[in-house]
Structure formats: C-alpha cells, structure tokens
C-alpha cells in the first residue's frame, strides 16, 4: 500500500485577499485541525516542518505531534523535516521514542538539514559543518535507538560513556526514518547506506532533477544490499489546489501564488506548473499529474501534498476534503495497478515489528539447527 | 579530424550589436584556426538579450527553464568558450554577470576561454583585465592571455582584425592541445558513504 498525506511548513501568513494576519495561535491550532481532518477523510500521514524563526510556528514538533496523537487513532505522524544538524541527536532519540510510545507506534520522521546560516549559531553550530553534522548526528541517533548502552565519541558533541537513551523505542523497533534532500547526492547516499527511506520535496523543482536524486538513491540502496533498486523506499512531495473547474482554481490560487515567499516575482503560475509539479486545476488533473510521478521515478511508497501556502483555513480544509474524497481513492486504485508484488509497502511500526520478529525467529532457528 | 564545440556568449543589447559582431568575428577566427589544424568547429551562439527574463526567473526559482536551460548546457559542456560583453559603468553588464551567476560553479572549470568586450571609448579597455578576468579566474576557466577590446574607433582599423586573428589562433591552439579534465558526476559516481562517515 502506498501512503498519502499532507505536510505543512507551518508558516503564519497574511491573506492577500483580506489583508488579515494570522496569529501564531491560529496557525498552531490550524495545524492540529488539518491533521484531524486528514484522518477523518481517510488520509494516512500528517507531517510537520521544524523551524525556529518567524514567520514559522512549529519549533517543537513532538509537542505538536503528541497533542495530535491524542486526538487521532490511525494517522501516521511524521516530520518534514527534523533538523538533524542543529538538534542534539540524544534529544531526538528520546523525544521521538517517547512520542512513539504515546502514539502507539504511529510515528516516523524525516531527517533534513533545513535551515539558513543564521539559524545554526542559535544552537551552537556552524552551517559550514551542515553536511558533517547530518552524517555524524544521524549515525549516533541510529545507534542510540538500536543499542541499549552506547559509548560514543565524535566531532560535534560531548562524548557519551555508558549512555542509555530513554525510553527505549516501542517494542524495540526504532521509528522508520526518511532522509529528505533537494540537491545533495550525499544525503541520497546516506539514506541508501542505512536502508532508510528517501524523500524528495519535489515541489519547486523540475522532475529531471528529482529523477537524478531518486535514481542515485535506488542504485545505491541495491549496492548496499538492502534489496533491489525498485524495492527502495521513496517518498515525494507535491503541491495542489483544486476546484471542479480548472479556471476557478487558477483564479482563486493566483493571489496566493503571486504573494508567496517562494514564488512571488519569479516565473508565472502557468510557467511554474509546466516546470515543477505544482498543479492548480481539477481533481482529475491532480490525479493525472500525480500518477505521472510514478512514470518518472518508479513505484513509490509515500506521497505527501502541501496545501496551506498562505491560504485561509476554510480553503485548506476544503482541499483536504477533496484530496481525501476525490483524489486519493482514485490514486490508491490506480497506483495499485501494475505495481509488482516485490515492491514493498510503506513501512509502518506494524510491518517493522513483524519483520523484526521474523528475523528473530529466523536467527533462533539457525541457532537451534547449529546446536 | 575532431569536432570541437565552441560556445559563444554575447551580452549585446542592440540590433545590430557591435558586441555580437565582435563575438561572431572571434568565433569565425577561432573556427578558421581550428580548420587549419584539421579540426571542425561547431559554433553555438548564446544571445543573452533573449534570455533576460529566464535569467531573472532562474535567480528566484533556482533552476534554468525555457531556452536558458539549453544555453546553460551548451556553455557547460563546450570545448571552448568565447564570452563578450559591452562595458557598462566600467565593468561587464549586469546581464552578462547574471548568466555566469546561474551556472554551476564548476561549469566552465578548465574550459579554454577567450574574453572580449566592446565600448564607446578606448578608455574602458582595461575592464577586461580588471573586471572580467577575476570573474573567470573564480570560475577557474582557462582564460587565454590575449583578449580583444573593440571601441567604436577600432572598427575601422586593421589592427582589430589582426588582434581577432591572433586571439582566435591562440584559443584554437589551446583547444586542440587540451586533454579535457575528467569531471566526475556526483550522481554517477557518488562518494561512498564510509568515506563521508569516517573521514578524519
């Protein structure tokens, strides 16, 4: 099964139509309501960004996700992204293991470097070490979730002697990890090395570029012996705005596009729809475009959409409804057609636990046979 | 006989443009000199004037779209480069700089490059040495010693033609004598993760 969901950077915005400025409280509560609505309409995943500067609100992802966990039952809670560069890996290990217990395993996370240069020193780091931090910190995090007692020494934090991160991961199964990167081959390589997932933001970028990153990850996933290239775990982003009539969608979305902190004063909405995956139109157009992603990068595991680019809450909720009611049911059906049986589903706590148990039984059998 | 690709970047704005005229003559001289050496030149001209909007879009979106994409590829993979700008306010034009701003920083590394500029007065002739050379030094292009500046009054002189011929022969000589440096593609040949993880 493929997973479908939404992700939000959590930006406070000013409505270009009304001039109304959203409060931080509004945006935080809105993110909670978005997640709840996503579950109600049958989506699988909600992922929050992590930012430490205005106009963004989600500086504390596990607080937000813990609160959402208490109000949902099925939704997988994730991040887009968790800052592996400026956060202490010890704290990430503990925060997300804690969240895993509270959410009954409905947790995974996406590592990213994120951040602009000024953010790093707020956390005692330097952006010039960004890649090294992403590599070293994750290596420690990976061990902290898998080894009960860790001795460790690295370049970027104080050494650890006989340290145990608490609580231990739920059922001894660490949360699944995706690595997100737009343009660094080193991060695709990292994801492949560990056999973790690779997520490409996809939005803002031409598909040829996304293909190169995913292609590298898939080849190296096979190289490192985790499975065939088409069994690697891939996720993509997407950005959509939908109305029954395409021209209504374009007309309503344009003011938000034209004042967006990403898109404003650059290529027009029409050009951007041609060169990047942004799709503003009918649900049918979104379905067709999204199915096209598979032609570009192969069968994949997770598709997340971003919807709240400055849009007011009522419109964002409508978009979630359309996704859940009209788009995703068709995508589930269509993506299942022609999907080879050996292509894995998106990993969940349940599937990882079953795999761990199977591996354990296998090891016991071998041991017994040896005796 | 080897085929050599020659990318010609012209930042001229008028029609006809003296910058484009100089660029064409430099390309022609280089192609002739290559022929004398038994090679054939395939010339691709990049007119920056028509790419102005795409260039500004690239600054905002982060990637080249439309015709700019082809232009970036033509220059990035060329065996030789001829780059000609009008002198504006004692330096290369903003349009010229913007094109080189959006290239990957190693796009023209080691590429034999001939610099040219045009201006209304000979007083700006050193703009090539004081403004263009540092830019191409940063990009680690193999900039040729001979550069060509054409002021309005030079167009009637035989000296300009001589200098164009000399510059073309020099560039052709560098192109034919050059073994292109291997540029490993980080997507085709990734750095193995162990060497990232356990580096000292």
Interface residues (C-beta under 8 A of the other chain):
Chain A: X131 X135 X136 X139 X185 X186 X188 X189 X190 X192 X193 X204 X205 X206 X209 X212 X213 X215 X216 X220 X224 X263 X265 X266 X267 X271 X272 X274 X275 X276
Chain B: X56 X57 X59 X60 X61 X62 X63 X65 X66 X186 X187 X190 X191 X192 X193 X196 X197
